[in-house]
Amino acid sequence: MKYSNIIPARFLSRPNRFIANVEIEGENQVAHVKNTGRCKELLLSGAQVFLQHCENSARKTAYDLIAVKKGEQVVNIDSQAPNILFGEWAQEAWPGAQLKREVFYKDSRFDWMIKDGDRTIYTEVKGVTLEESGLALFPDAPTLRGLKHIHGLMDAVQNGYGACLFFVIQMENVTAFSPNRRTQPEFADALRQAEKRGVDIRAYSCKVSPGEVKIYTPVKILL
């Protein structure tokens, strides 16, 4: 996945979930934040960020905040990226399979449905931007929606379908992935239960630069 019109900037503040105050070449600007998560360990005052300049004159903001530099590495925080990246990855992983976005199963809406021959695989994709000492963690805040997805996937398995929960870690240099038990123990417990019931749980790190991100390699999962 590649971006165009990427420019560097300095992060100043985040008045709310949707916008950030940034400095571009000494001038203060407002940027749209493409991630409503907390990202508190990333969006620190003075951090170098990377923006995509948008040409749409009807928008209130001319920039989207795409990535932030944490130490020596770039972390992509575009919440729309994981689904796009999974689609690119799945086309290679399941050549010839039919891929469909935003599919309902009972009262759950999953990101993808993969039809591979006679097999139907419901897949939910989660983006991961939180990292501590090389360990990628999800979620960074309690998520009732995430819990509902896990139970929906378990129900799909019980009824004979395939089910996959796919974590896209939007950075490099992570050693493992783990559910964030400190933030939401219920999510961690549900994830362990889902694995026992046959939900395919995967986590992949990404190759990330300011203008590009791509699923790179699987990482160890610690439940």
Helices and strands as residue ranges (DSSP letters): E 6-13, E 19-24, E 27-33, E 48-53, E 63-70, E 73-76, H 81-93, E 98-105, E 108-116, E 119-128, E 130-132, E 135-138, H 144-158, E 162-169, E 176-179, H 185-196, E 200-209, E 212-218, E 220-221
